[in-house]
Amino acid sequence: MGQLKAKFILIILILMLSCADNDNLVKRRIPIDIYEITIPPSGTINQDVQVQLKAQATNGCFSELGIKLIEINSRHFLFKATGLFQSNGICHNMMVYKDTIINFKPSMTGKYFFQTNEAPFEIRKDTIDIN
């Protein structure tokens, strides 16, 4: 009986190792599309402005989707989304989504300029008037 159990465990280990083919594994962080943004037309100095964003990745090999706000200069900002792409060559045909809210706290009055996405995705430009 003990010998049968040992053979069974050995077979399971061999099967597990044979499926773990990391030679063809692709793993990298890739830009994804922000397809919707809700940004208010105005705000108040030194108070949070909430920006709602939705991003999407095109297949099931994406995980860990994230959206960040990058400051280009004191009045120009970029919203950029990325996802971790991992594949051995087969990806499920499904969309992967990320919804988030980013709080932005303006420190000066006047117009602030926001760009959403970079090429090859649709680039959208918005402004907020801060009083």
C-alpha positions as CSV (number, residue, x, y, z in Angstrom):
1,M,0.0,0.0,0.0
2,G,2.8,2.4,0.8
3,Q,4.5,1.7,-2.5
4,L,1.3,2.5,-4.4
5,K,0.9,5.8,-2.5
6,A,4.5,6.8,-3.3
7,K,4.0,6.0,-7.0
8,F,0.8,8.1,-7.0
9,I,2.5,11.1,-5.5
10,L,5.4,10.7,-8.0
11,I,3.0,10.7,-10.9
12,I,1.2,13.8,-9.6
13,L,4.5,15.6,-9.2
14,I,5.6,14.7,-12.8
15,L,2.3,15.9,-14.2
16,M,2.5,19.2,-12.3
17,L,6.1,19.8,-13.4
18,S,5.3,19.0,-17.0
19,C,2.5,21.6,-17.1
20,A,4.8,24.3,-15.7
21,D,6.5,25.2,-19.0
22,N,8.1,28.6,-18.1
23,D,10.3,28.6,-21.2
24,N,7.6,30.2,-23.3
25,L,6.1,32.4,-20.5
26,V,5.6,36.0,-21.5
27,K,5.2,38.3,-18.6
28,R,5.2,42.1,-18.9
29,R,3.3,45.3,-18.0
30,I,1.5,46.6,-21.0
31,P,-0.6,49.8,-21.6
32,I,-4.3,49.3,-21.8
33,D,-7.3,51.5,-22.9
34,I,-9.1,53.9,-20.6
35,Y,-12.5,53.9,-22.3
36,E,-14.5,56.1,-20.0
37,I,-13.6,59.1,-17.8
38,T,-15.9,61.4,-15.8
39,I,-14.2,64.6,-14.8
40,P,-16.0,67.6,-13.4
41,P,-15.8,70.9,-15.3
42,S,-14.7,72.9,-12.2
43,G,-13.3,72.6,-8.7
44,T,-12.0,74.5,-5.7
45,I,-8.4,75.1,-4.8
46,N,-7.0,72.8,-2.1
47,Q,-10.0,70.5,-2.2
48,D,-10.2,67.1,-3.7
49,V,-11.6,66.7,-7.2
50,Q,-12.9,63.1,-7.9
51,V,-12.1,61.7,-11.4
52,Q,-13.8,58.4,-12.3
53,L,-12.1,56.2,-14.8
54,K,-12.8,52.8,-16.5
55,A,-10.1,50.8,-18.3
56,Q,-10.3,47.5,-20.2
57,A,-7.9,44.8,-21.4
58,T,-8.7,42.7,-24.4
59,N,-8.2,39.1,-23.1
60,G,-7.9,36.9,-20.0
61,C,-4.1,36.9,-19.9
62,F,-4.3,40.4,-18.3
63,S,-4.4,40.9,-14.5
64,E,-3.4,43.5,-12.0
65,L,-5.0,46.4,-14.0
66,G,-4.1,49.8,-12.7
67,I,-4.7,53.4,-13.6
68,K,-2.4,56.2,-12.5
69,L,-2.2,60.0,-12.7
70,I,1.2,61.2,-14.0
71,E,2.2,64.9,-13.6
72,I,3.7,66.3,-16.8
73,N,4.1,69.8,-15.3
74,S,2.2,71.9,-12.7
75,R,-0.9,72.1,-14.9
76,H,-0.7,69.2,-17.3
77,F,-1.5,65.6,-16.3
78,L,-1.8,62.2,-18.0
79,F,-4.1,59.3,-17.0
80,K,-2.5,56.1,-18.0
81,A,-3.6,52.5,-17.5
82,T,-1.6,49.3,-17.6
83,G,-2.1,45.6,-17.0
84,L,0.2,42.7,-16.3
85,F,0.1,40.4,-19.3
86,Q,1.1,36.8,-18.6
87,S,0.8,34.0,-21.2
88,N,2.3,30.7,-22.4
89,G,0.5,31.4,-25.7
90,I,-3.2,30.8,-24.9
91,C,-5.4,33.5,-23.6
92,H,-9.1,33.3,-22.8
93,N,-11.4,35.3,-25.1
94,M,-12.8,37.7,-22.5
95,M,-12.6,41.4,-21.5
96,V,-11.0,42.4,-18.1
97,Y,-12.1,45.6,-16.5
98,K,-10.9,48.1,-13.9
99,D,-13.0,50.9,-12.4
100,T,-11.4,53.4,-10.1
101,I,-11.7,56.9,-8.6
102,I,-8.6,59.2,-8.5
103,N,-8.6,62.2,-6.2
104,F,-6.8,65.2,-7.5
105,K,-6.1,68.2,-5.2
106,P,-5.3,71.4,-7.2
107,S,-3.0,73.8,-5.5
108,M,-3.4,76.8,-7.9
109,T,-6.4,78.6,-9.4
110,G,-6.9,78.5,-13.2
111,K,-7.2,75.8,-15.8
112,Y,-5.7,72.3,-15.4
113,F,-5.3,70.1,-18.5
114,F,-5.7,66.3,-18.5
115,Q,-4.9,63.8,-21.2
116,T,-6.3,60.3,-21.1
117,N,-4.4,57.5,-22.9
118,E,-1.5,57.6,-25.2
119,A,-1.3,56.1,-28.8
120,P,-2.4,53.6,-30.0
121,F,-5.5,54.2,-27.9
122,E,-8.0,57.1,-28.4
123,I,-6.5,60.2,-26.8
124,R,-9.0,62.3,-24.9
125,K,-8.3,65.8,-23.5
126,D,-10.2,67.5,-20.7
127,T,-9.9,70.7,-18.6
128,I,-10.9,71.7,-15.1
129,D,-11.4,75.3,-14.1
130,I,-10.2,75.8,-10.5
131,N,-11.5,78.7,-8.4
